[in-house]
């Protein structure tokens, strides 16, 4: 079964016809789906809100459908009440304008008054009757406030009768049979707007009236300011949404419900009515804002719409006053867009976040899709080198399959989400393909929403229909396989992120690095969260397997205290030129906004291995040899040691009994599990748990090392060194033994010793002297090769060794990473 349904839709929309069997054969395994037996891989579309009849209702359980159906009805009732208030506001000046029409100084003539308010009283009466009837059905005995209607959960949401027997279909059928009232309004709309705009320019009295129409809105009846033109557009906006509401209600009505057939008929009638409106094109003008601006397209691009039914690839359009989300479809041979949702920019709130790793099973699916893409690319290049070129039918078959895989990965690979919250209460979540995309969208929306002070409700049909002509982005960000890709780098790219300066205020920060190219391997990595300071330092190596990469993207992301939202301080883009990249490290200083980040880059070209199909599981750090952990992280001091030390120094130096008083066992075990499974989550927990739990986690890490930090083979030599009477010879001998330790063990011990010294410098506050700290850490850091009978003598050696190291005046500084062979420095 074909699992790339939406991918096929998009490829069809671009005019790429299906490829049939030809004499020229391709390896059939390459053309099979990655998971031919697993139908849950299909990207389900969200609720389609275009004016067309769906084939079947939702496949949810009847109870879920009824619950969602009640939510739709309650929201409809609330919106009807608001719409009626808007119509009343629009009609408020009608009597006064009629009265002045017969005076010597009329604002509008009698004929103009009739044109401007044509059919509006009838519309008000139609909706008032519908609203009253629907409200009576939902609550026949007593009134229902907007607060009551707004509740979507809880026991107090129960209705007066069983939800399954509640019938409203006849009300909707009666309503849509009277939509002819809207026909007159729509035909007259252009003339009414012309009179309004003309009188606003010629009569100050009317302009003052038209720019300050007030209507109550929302459950708290807050007064909202409208323009006359915006209110005049409300009926157009309302009738165009009728089909969308009916579609939503019918979708959540069980097939055996009494309303199912009636609602389907009402949906057919309203769809037919709107089709006629669309054909007449009486209201397809670009609505003029009161400031004289027209609705303009500022930016567009493909995103993933994250909704209940699953992620779906969509096209997002940013206009001067709203965001519009649409689905690209293929009607016959002509591509067109179907409306999904829109949000006004006025008051729009945004919140972004990085998505967590999916389950192991889902990671396995992603890995298999990457492996399939890799095989298809190899086969494509092999066929293209055969001399038949890109016009070969076999090449087109492979290319089409390759694009299907790539679209699926774009839609389903976790990345960054942007939550959008409108003042009307509507919310949507979109996923961007990279942090670079997210930052550009976020900045553009913030800038435009800050300038947007008015919203004219959009003509959803005409705005969506115009997207096909206005769009600047023609297709998702797909990569075309070329026969010769010598200009692209292919191999291993090493990025050593060292330090940053220029922060105005102390913060914890990390650097995120992204590369472009094919989606075979992970294209995004980030450093650990730095200590809370104004000059963060990481000295952390990030290694990428790259294929087809041309650019590298850097982001400096800051976390301030008490802030839940990460702040993207700055970004930079580096071009990756294979002619100028060497096997030696090249040091670069990049300006990312107000911050300068120093990093080193090295590129080693080599043939790439096929991507692994194993799930991306973080290797544990507890109960693992420290050398193995450091090798996994490409450092000399493991991240867990650095993170715990930095957190203790941030808020534990004045804590009485730090390292002596134990933290809560539950919190320590939670941190241990987090460090073993999700380092980013562990660092987040460090900032919120009790500081004694942080110090306890560090002690537990050293205590559970399968081999002690100071190798057991050196126990006897260190014990003998303690017997040297001359303190200078003793210190020199012990430093010599310390230098003989393996690189990771030596630097981790030095890092810890310098930290414990800083703790002891505050002994007046924390009551922890060098002797106390040596007593705590000695038995964990140094162990004898075999158990001895005299345990007291053993402990004395452990404590004295650490105590003498802490007292050593010329203790070397620790290296966090290996020394780099820097070739040159660039800024």
C-alpha positions in Angstrom: 0.0 0.0 0.0 1.3 3.5 -0.9 2.2 5.3 2.4 3.2 8.6 0.9 -0.3 9.9 0.2 0.4 13.6 0.8 3.7 13.4 -0.9 2.0 12.2 -4.0 -0.5 15.0 -3.8 2.3 17.6 -3.7 4.2 16.0 -6.5 1.0 15.8 -8.6 0.4 19.5 -7.9 3.7 20.4 -9.4 2.8 18.6 -12.6 5.0 15.5 -12.1 3.0 12.7 -13.6 3.0 9.1 -12.2 5.7 6.9 -13.6 4.6 3.5 -15.0 6.5 0.3 -15.7 9.0 0.7 -18.6 11.4 -1.7 -20.4 14.2 0.0 -18.5 14.2 -1.7 -15.1 15.3 -0.4 -11.7 16.0 -2.5 -8.6 12.4 -3.1 -7.5 13.4 -3.0 -3.8 14.3 0.6 -4.1 10.8 1.4 -5.4 9.0 -0.3 -2.5 7.7 1.7 0.5 9.9 1.7 3.6 7.0 0.1 5.6 4.6 -1.5 3.1 2.6 -3.1 5.9 2.2 -0.1 8.2 -0.6 2.1 7.3 -0.2 4.4 10.4 2.6 6.1 8.6 0.2 8.0 6.4 0.2 11.7 7.2 -3.5 12.4 7.9 -4.9 15.7 6.9 -6.4 18.0 9.5 -10.0 19.0 9.4 -10.5 20.3 5.9 -12.4 23.6 6.0 -12.9 24.1 2.3 -16.4 24.4 1.0 -16.8 20.8 -0.3 -18.6 17.7 0.8 -16.4 15.2 2.7 -16.9 11.5 2.0 -17.3 10.2 5.5 -17.3 11.7 9.0 -14.4 11.4 11.4 -13.4 7.9 12.6 -13.4 8.8 16.3 -15.5 6.9 18.8 -19.2 7.9 19.1 -18.6 9.3 22.6 -15.6 11.4 21.4 -17.6 12.6 18.4 -20.5 13.7 20.6 -18.2 15.6 23.0 -16.5 17.4 20.1 -19.9 18.1 18.6 -21.1 19.9 21.7 -17.9 21.9 21.7 -18.6 23.0 18.1 -22.2 23.9 19.0 -21.2 26.0 22.1 -18.5 27.8 20.2 -21.0 28.5 17.4 -23.5 29.9 19.9 -20.9 32.3 21.4 -19.8 33.5 17.9 -23.5 34.0 16.9 -24.0 36.2 20.0 -20.9 38.3 19.1 -22.0 38.6 15.5 -25.5 39.8 16.5 -23.9 42.5 18.6 -21.7 43.6 15.6 -24.8 43.8 13.4 -26.6 45.8 16.1 -23.6 48.2 16.3 -23.7 48.5 12.5 -27.4 49.4 12.6 -27.1 51.8 15.5 -26.5 55.0 13.3 -29.1 54.0 10.7 -32.1 55.8 12.4 -30.1 59.0 13.0 -28.8 59.0 9.4 -32.3 58.6 8.0 -33.5 61.5 10.2 -30.8 63.8 8.9 -31.4 62.8 5.3 -34.5 65.1 5.2 -32.7 68.1 6.7 -30.8 70.9 4.9 -27.4 69.4 5.9 -27.8 65.6 5.4 -24.8 63.3 6.2 -26.2 60.8 3.7 -29.1 61.0 1.3 -32.1 58.8 1.7 -31.0 56.7 -1.2 -27.5 56.3 0.2 -28.8 55.3 3.6 -30.9 52.6 1.9 -27.8 51.4 -0.1 -25.4 51.3 2.9 -27.8 49.4 5.1 -29.5 47.2 2.5 -30.6 43.8 3.8 -28.7 44.3 7.1 -31.9 44.4 9.3 -33.1 41.2 7.5 -29.7 39.6 8.3 -30.0 40.5 11.9 -33.5 39.1 12.1 -32.4 35.9 10.4 -29.5 35.3 12.8 -31.5 36.4 15.8 -34.1 33.7 15.1 -31.4 31.1 14.5 -29.6 32.1 17.7 -32.7 32.0 19.8 -33.7 28.6 18.5 -30.3 27.1 19.0 -30.0 28.5 22.4 -33.3 27.0 23.4 -32.3 23.6 22.1 -29.1 23.6 24.1 -30.7 25.0 27.3 -34.5 25.2 27.3 -35.1 26.0 30.9 -32.7 28.8 31.7 -30.3 31.2 30.0 -26.8 30.1 29.3 -24.0 32.7 29.7 -20.9 32.9 27.6 -18.9 31.6 30.6 -21.1 28.5 30.7 -20.9 28.0 27.0 -17.1 28.4 27.0 -16.6 25.4 29.3 -15.5 22.4 27.3 -14.7 20.0 30.2 -15.9 19.1 33.6 -19.1 17.6 35.1 -21.0 20.9 35.0 -21.1 20.7 31.1 -23.9 18.1 31.2 -27.0 18.9 29.0 -30.7 18.7 29.8 -31.0 15.5 27.7 -28.8 12.8 26.2 -26.3 14.2 23.7 -27.1 11.6 21.2 -30.8 12.6 21.0 -30.1 16.3 20.9 -31.2 17.4 17.3 -30.3 20.7 15.7 -30.2 19.7 12.1 -33.6 21.1 11.3 -32.4 24.5 12.6 -29.5 24.5 10.3 -31.5 23.4 7.3 -34.0 26.1 7.9 -31.2 28.7 8.2 -29.4 27.7 5.0 -32.7 27.8 3.1 -32.9 31.5 3.9 -29.3 32.3 2.8 -30.9 34.1 -0.2 -31.1 37.1 2.1 -27.3 37.2 1.8 -27.5 37.2 -2.0 -28.9 40.8 -2.0 -26.4 42.0 0.5 -23.5 40.5 -1.5 -24.7 42.0 -4.8 -25.0 45.4 -3.1 -21.8 45.2 -1.1 -19.5 47.0 -3.6 -21.9 50.0 -3.9 -22.3 50.2 -0.1 -18.5 50.3 0.4 -18.0 52.9 -2.3 -20.5 55.2 -0.6 -18.8 54.7 2.8 -15.3 55.5 1.4 -16.5 58.5 -0.5 -18.4 60.0 2.4 -15.5 59.4 4.7 -13.4 61.6 2.5 -16.0 64.3 2.0 -17.7 64.6 5.3 -15.8 65.0 8.6 -19.0 64.0 10.6 -19.3 60.7 8.8 -15.6 60.0 9.0 -15.7 60.5 12.8 -18.6 58.1 13.0 -17.1 55.5 10.7 -13.8 55.3 12.5 -15.1 54.8 16.0 -17.9 52.2 16.0 -17.9 50.5 19.4 -19.3 46.9 20.1 -19.0 44.7 23.1 -17.1 41.5 22.5 -16.3 38.4 24.6 -17.7 37.1 27.9 -16.6 40.2 29.8 -18.3 42.5 27.3 -15.2 44.5 26.7 -15.8 47.3 24.2 -14.0 46.8 20.9 -13.4 49.6 18.4 -14.3 48.9 14.7 -14.3 50.9 11.5 -17.6 51.1 9.6 -16.1 49.3 6.7 -14.9 46.5 8.9 -18.4 46.0 10.3 -19.8 46.2 6.9 -17.6 43.3 5.9 -18.8 41.1 8.8 -21.8 39.6 7.0 -19.5 38.6 4.1 -17.1 37.0 6.5 -19.9 35.2 8.3 -21.6 33.7 5.3 -18.3 32.4 4.0 -17.7 30.6 7.3 -21.1 28.9 7.3 -19.8 26.0 5.2 -16.8 25.6 7.5 -18.9 25.4 10.6 -21.4 23.0 9.0 -18.4 20.8 7.9 -17.0 20.8 11.4 -20.3 19.9 12.9 -21.1 17.2 10.4 -17.6 15.7 10.8 -18.2 15.3 14.5 -21.8 13.9 14.2 -22.0 10.0 14.4 -23.4 8.4 11.2 -26.4 7.0 13.2 -27.3 10.3 14.7 -30.6 11.9 13.7 -28.8 15.0 12.4 -26.4 13.2 10.1 -28.5 13.3 7.0 -30.0 16.7 7.7 -26.6 18.3 8.2 -25.2 16.7 5.1 -28.1 18.3 3.1 -27.5 21.7 4.7 -23.8 21.4 3.9 -24.6 20.6 0.3 -27.0 23.6 0.0 -24.5 26.1 1.6 -21.7 24.8 -0.5 -23.8 25.3 -3.6 -24.7 28.8 -2.5 -21.1 29.8 -1.9 -20.0 28.3 -5.3 -22.6 30.6 -6.9 -21.2 33.6 -5.0 -17.7 32.7 -6.0 -18.6 32.5 -9.7 -20.4 35.9 -9.7 -17.3 37.5 -8.2 -19.2 40.3 -6.8 -17.1 40.8 -3.7 -13.6 39.7 -4.9 -12.0 43.1 -4.2 -9.0 43.5 -2.0 -10.4 45.0 1.2 -8.9 48.5 1.8 -7.8 49.1 5.4 -8.8 52.4 6.8 -5.2 53.6 6.6 -5.3 53.2 2.9 -3.3 50.0 2.7 -4.2 46.8 0.9 -3.7 43.3 2.1 -0.2 42.4 0.9 1.7 39.1 1.0 4.9 39.5 3.0 6.3 36.0 3.2 5.3 32.4 2.5 6.7 29.0 2.8 6.0 25.4 3.7 5.5 24.3 7.3 4.1 21.3 9.2 0.7 21.9 10.7 0.7 20.0 14.0 -2.9 19.0 14.9 -4.8 16.2 16.5 -5.0 14.0 13.4 -1.2 14.1 12.9 1.4 16.4 11.2 0.6 17.6 7.8 2.6 19.5 5.2 1.0 22.9 4.6 1.7 26.3 2.9 1.8 29.3 5.3 1.1 32.8 4.0 1.9 35.9 6.0 -0.1 38.8 4.9 0.0 42.4 6.3 -2.7 41.6 8.8 -3.0 37.9 9.1 -1.5 34.4 8.8 -3.2 32.0 6.4 -2.6 28.3 6.3 -3.6 26.4 3.1 -3.2 22.9 1.6 -1.8 22.6 -1.9 -4.0 20.3 -4.1 -4.2 19.3 -7.7 -7.6 19.9 -9.3 -7.2 18.3 -12.7 -4.0 19.6 -14.1 -4.1 23.0 -12.2 -2.7 23.4 -8.8 -4.8 25.3 -6.2 -5.0 25.9 -2.5 -7.6 24.8 0.0 -8.2 26.9 3.1 -7.2 25.3 6.4 -7.2 28.2 9.0 -6.2 31.8 9.6 -5.2 34.0 12.5 -5.2 37.8 12.7 -1.9 39.4 13.6 -3.3 41.9 16.0 -2.5 40.6 19.5 -0.9 37.4 18.2 1.2 35.7 20.9 4.0 33.2 20.0 6.0 30.6 21.9 8.7 28.4 20.4 10.3 25.2 21.7 12.5 22.3 20.6 10.6 19.0 20.2 11.6 16.1 22.4 12.9 12.9 20.8 10.1 10.6 19.8 9.7 7.0 20.9 12.2 4.4 19.9 9.7 2.8 17.4 9.2 6.2 15.8 12.9 6.9 15.6 13.3 3.5 13.9 10.8 4.6 11.2 12.8 7.8 10.7 16.1 5.9 10.5 14.6 3.5 7.9 13.3 6.3 5.8 16.8 7.9 5.8 18.4 4.6 4.9 16.0 4.3 2.0 16.7 7.8 0.8 20.4 7.0 0.9 20.0 3.9 -1.3 17.8 5.9 -3.7 20.4 8.6 -4.0 23.2 6.1 -4.7 21.0 4.4 -7.4 20.1 7.8 -8.9 23.8 8.8 -9.2 24.7 5.4 -10.7 22.0 5.7 -13.4 22.9 9.3 -14.2 26.6 8.3 -14.6 25.5 5.7 -17.1 25.2 8.4 -19.8 21.4 8.5 -20.2 21.1 11.6 -18.1 18.2 13.1 -16.1 15.7 12.4 -18.9 15.9 8.6 -18.3 12.6 7.1 -17.2 14.4 5.0 -14.6 15.9 8.2 -13.3 12.5 9.8 -13.0 11.1 6.9 -11.2 13.9 6.9 -8.7 13.8 10.7 -8.3 10.1 10.6 -7.6 10.5 8.0 -4.9 13.4 10.0 -3.5 11.2 13.1 -3.2 8.4 11.1 -1.6 10.8 9.9 1.1 12.1 13.5 1.6 8.7 15.0 2.0 7.8 12.3 4.6 10.9 13.1 6.6 10.2 16.9 6.4 6.7 16.2 7.7 7.5 13.8 10.5 11.0 14.5 11.8 10.9 16.4 15.1 12.3 19.9 14.9 11.1 23.2 16.4 7.5 24.1 17.1 5.9 27.6 17.1 2.7 28.0 19.1 0.4 30.7 17.8 -2.3 32.1 20.1 -4.9 34.6 18.9 -6.8 37.0 21.2 -10.0 35.3 20.0 -8.9 32.1 21.8 -7.9 30.2 18.7 -4.5 28.5 18.7 -2.5 26.6 16.2 1.0 24.9 16.3 3.3 24.7 13.4 6.6 22.9 13.0 9.5 24.6 11.2 12.2 22.5 9.4 15.1 24.3 11.2 15.9 26.8 13.9 16.9 29.2 11.0 13.4 29.0 9.5 11.7 29.4 12.9 13.8 32.5 13.7 13.0 34.2 10.4 9.3 33.5 10.6 9.2 34.6 14.3 11.0 37.9 13.6 8.9 38.7 10.5 5.6 38.0 12.4 6.7 40.0 15.4 7.7 43.0 13.3 4.5 43.0 11.3 2.2 42.3 14.3 3.8 45.3 16.1 2.8 47.5 13.1 -0.7 46.0 12.7 -3.3 48.0 14.5 -6.4 46.9 12.6 -7.8 43.7 11.1 -10.3 43.6 8.3 -11.9 40.1 8.2 -10.6 38.3 5.1 -12.6 37.0 2.2 -11.4 33.5 2.7 -12.4 32.3 -0.7 -10.7 35.1 -2.7 -7.6 35.3 -0.4 -7.0 31.6 -0.6 -7.7 31.6 -4.3 -5.1 34.3 -4.9 -2.4 32.4 -3.1 -1.5 30.4 -6.2 -0.6 33.6 -8.0 1.0 35.5 -5.1 3.2 32.7 -3.7 6.9 33.2 -3.7 7.8 29.7 -2.6 6.9 27.1 -5.2 7.7 23.9 -3.4 9.0 22.4 -0.1 12.8 22.6 0.5 13.7 19.5 -1.5 17.2 18.6 -2.7 17.8 17.6 -6.3 20.3 14.8 -6.9 23.0 15.8 -9.4 25.4 13.6 -11.2 28.3 15.8 -10.2 28.3 17.3 -6.7 31.9 18.3 -6.4 31.0 21.7 -5.1 29.3 20.2 -2.1 31.2 18.9 0.9 30.8 15.2 1.8 32.4 13.7 4.8 32.9 14.7 8.5 32.5 18.3 9.6 33.9 19.1 13.1 32.8 22.2 14.9 34.5 23.0 18.2 32.4 25.7 20.0 34.8 27.4 22.5 33.5 30.6 24.1 31.4 33.7 23.7 31.7 37.3 24.9 29.5 40.5 24.6 26.5 39.5 26.7 24.9 42.5 28.4 23.6 40.4 31.3 24.6 37.0 32.8 22.7 34.0 31.5 23.0 30.3 30.8 23.4 29.9 27.1 24.0 27.3 24.4 25.0 27.4 20.8 22.9 25.5 18.2 24.6 24.5 14.9 22.7 23.4 11.8 24.0 22.3 8.4 22.1 22.0 5.2 22.3 19.1 2.7 20.5 15.8 2.5 18.5 14.4 5.4 20.5 11.2 5.7 22.1 12.2 9.0 21.4 14.5 11.9 21.8 18.1 10.7 21.4 19.9 14.0 23.4 19.7 17.2 23.9 22.0 20.2 26.3 22.5 23.0 25.5 22.0 26.6 24.0 24.8 28.7 26.7 27.0 30.0 27.2 28.2 33.6 25.2 31.3 34.5 27.7 34.0 33.6 28.4 36.9 31.1 31.3 35.0 29.4 30.1 31.5 28.7 32.6 28.8 27.8 31.9 25.4 26.3 34.9 23.9 24.6 32.6 21.3 23.1 33.1 19.4 19.9 30.1 18.7 17.6 30.6 16.2 14.8 28.4 16.1 11.7 28.2 13.6 8.9 27.4 15.8 5.9 26.3 15.0 2.4 25.7 17.9 0.0 26.2 20.6 2.6 26.9 24.2 1.5 26.1 26.3 4.5 26.5 26.2 8.3 24.0 28.1 10.6 24.9 29.3 14.1 22.5 30.4 16.8 23.3 31.8 20.2 20.4 31.0 22.5 20.2 32.4 26.0 18.2 31.3 29.1 17.8 34.1 31.7 16.8 33.3 35.3 13.1 32.9 35.9 12.5 32.9 32.1 10.7 29.9 30.6 11.3 31.0 27.0 14.7 30.6 25.4 15.8 33.8 23.7 17.6 33.6 20.3 20.1 36.4 20.8 21.8 36.2 17.4 22.5 34.1 14.3 25.2 33.8 11.6 25.6 31.9 8.4 28.9 30.5 7.2 29.5 29.2 3.6 31.1 25.8 3.3 33.5 26.0 0.4 35.3 22.7 -0.2 38.2 24.5 -1.9 39.0 26.5 1.3 38.3 23.9 3.9 41.3 21.9 5.2 42.0 18.9 7.4 43.4 21.2 10.0 41.4 23.3 12.4 40.5 26.8 11.4 39.6 29.2 14.2 36.7 31.6 13.4 35.1 34.4 15.4 31.5 35.0 14.4 29.3 37.9 15.3 25.8 36.7 16.4 24.0 39.8 17.2 25.5 41.4 20.2 27.6 38.3 21.0 30.9 37.2 19.5 31.3 33.4 19.4 34.7 31.8 18.9 34.8 28.4 17.3 37.0 26.1 15.3 36.1 24.2 12.2 37.7 21.2 10.5 36.5 19.2 7.4 37.7 15.8 6.5 36.3 14.5 3.2 35.6 10.8 2.9 33.0 8.4 1.5 30.1 8.2 3.9 28.7 5.0 5.4 24.9 4.3 5.0 22.9 5.9 7.8 22.3 3.6 10.7 18.8 2.2 11.2 19.3 1.9 14.9 17.2 4.3 17.0 18.9 7.4 18.4 19.4 6.4 22.0 21.6 8.4 24.3 24.4 6.3 25.8 24.3 6.1 29.7 26.9 7.9 31.7 26.5 6.3 35.2 28.3 3.0 35.9 30.3 3.5 32.7 34.1 3.9 32.6 34.9 7.7 32.6 37.2 7.4 29.6 34.4 5.9 27.5 31.9 8.6 28.5 34.5 11.3 27.6 35.2 9.7 24.3 31.5 9.6 23.5 31.3 13.3 24.2 34.6 14.3 22.6 35.8 16.0 25.8 38.3 15.6 28.6 35.9 16.4 31.4 32.4 14.7 31.1 29.4 17.0 30.8 27.8 15.6 33.9 30.8 16.7 36.0 30.9 20.2 34.5 27.1 20.7 34.8 26.9 19.7 38.4 29.9 21.7 39.4 28.6 24.8 37.6 25.2 24.5 39.2 26.7 24.1 42.7 28.9 27.2 42.2 25.9 29.1 40.9 23.7 28.7 44.0 25.4 26.3 46.5 28.6 27.9 47.7 26.8 29.5 50.6 24.8 26.4 51.4 25.7 25.1 54.9 27.0 21.5 54.7 27.2 21.4 50.9 28.5 17.9 49.8 28.1 16.8 53.5 24.3 17.0 53.7 22.6 14.5 51.4 19.8 15.5 49.0 16.5 13.7 48.6 17.1 10.2 47.2 14.1 10.6 44.9 15.5 13.7 43.2 19.0 12.2 42.9 17.6 9.1 41.2 15.5 11.3 38.9 18.7 13.3 37.9 20.6 10.0 37.4 17.9 8.7 35.0 17.8 12.1 33.2 21.6 12.1 32.6 21.4 8.5 31.3 18.6 9.2 28.9 18.2 12.9 28.0 21.1 15.3 28.8 19.1 18.4 27.9 16.3 17.4 30.3 18.8 16.7 33.0 20.3 20.2 32.8 16.8 21.6 33.0 16.1 19.6 36.1 19.4 20.7 37.7 18.2 24.3 37.8 15.0 23.4 39.7 15.9 20.7 42.2 17.5 21.3 45.6 21.2 22.1 45.4 22.0 19.2 47.8 20.4 16.9 45.2 22.8 18.3 42.6 25.9 17.8 44.9 24.6 14.3 45.8 24.3 13.4 42.1 27.9 14.4 41.5 29.1 12.3 44.5 27.0 9.3 43.2 28.5 9.6 39.8 32.1 9.2 41.1 31.0 6.5 43.6 29.4 4.4 40.9 32.3 4.5 38.5 33.3 0.9 37.7 37.0 2.0 37.9 37.9 4.8 40.4 38.9 8.2 39.1 42.4 7.6 40.5 43.3 4.1 39.2 43.7 1.5 42.0 47.2 0.7 40.7 48.4 4.0 42.1 47.0 3.4 45.6 50.2 1.9 46.9 52.5 4.6 45.3 50.3 7.4 46.7 50.3 5.7 50.1 54.1 5.5 50.0 54.3 9.2 49.0 52.4 10.1 52.1 55.3 8.7 54.2 57.8 11.1 52.7 58.9 13.5 55.5 60.0 16.4 53.3 56.8 18.3 52.4 58.3 19.6 49.1 59.5 16.2 48.0 56.1 14.7 49.0 54.2 17.3 47.0 56.5 16.9 44.0 56.1 13.1 44.0 52.4 13.3 44.3 52.1 15.8 41.3 54.3 13.4 39.3 51.8 10.6 40.0 48.9 12.9 39.1 50.5 13.7 35.7 50.8 10.0 35.0 47.1 9.5 35.2 45.2 9.0 31.9 44.2 12.3 30.2 40.5 12.1 31.1 41.1 11.0 34.7 43.8 13.7 35.3 41.8 16.6 33.9 38.5 15.6 35.6 40.4 15.3 38.9 42.0 18.7 38.4 38.6 20.2 37.5 37.0 18.8 40.6 39.9 19.8 42.9 39.8 23.4 41.8 36.1 23.4 42.3 36.4 22.1 45.9 39.0 24.8 46.6 36.4 27.4 45.6 33.9 25.8 47.9 36.4 25.9 50.8 37.0 29.6 50.2 33.5 30.1 51.5 33.9 27.9 54.5 32.7 30.6 56.9 29.3 30.4 55.2 29.1 26.7 54.2 31.1 25.2 57.1 33.0 23.0 54.6 36.8 23.2 55.0 39.4 21.4 52.8 39.6 18.7 55.4 35.8 18.2 55.4 35.7 18.0 51.6 38.6 15.5 51.5 36.7 13.3 53.9 33.6 13.4 51.7 35.3 12.7 48.4 38.4 10.6 49.3 36.7 7.2 49.4 34.9 7.8 46.1 37.9 9.0 44.1 40.6 6.6 45.4 40.1 2.9 46.1 42.6 0.1 47.0 43.2 -2.7 44.4 41.9 -5.3 46.9 39.9 -5.0 50.1 42.1 -4.6 53.2 41.5 -5.8 56.7 42.4 -2.5 58.2 39.6 -0.3 56.8 40.6 2.7 59.0 44.1 2.8 57.5 42.6 2.6 54.0 40.2 5.5 54.6 43.0 7.5 56.1 45.1 7.1 52.9 42.1 8.1 50.7 41.3 11.2 52.7 45.0 12.3 53.1 45.7 12.0 49.4 42.8 14.3 48.4 43.6 16.7 51.3 47.2 17.0 50.1 46.2 17.6 46.5 43.7 20.3 47.7 46.6 22.0 49.5 49.0 21.8 46.7 50.1 25.4 45.8 51.0 24.8 42.2 48.1 22.6 41.1 47.8 22.6 37.3 44.6 23.9 35.6 42.4 21.4 33.9 41.9 21.1 30.2 38.3 20.6 29.2 39.0 19.5 25.6 42.1 18.3 23.7 44.5 20.8 22.2 43.6 21.8 18.6 46.1 22.1 15.9 44.9 25.6 14.7 45.8 26.3 11.1 44.7 30.0 10.9 42.4 32.6 12.5 39.5 34.2 10.7 36.8 36.7 11.8 
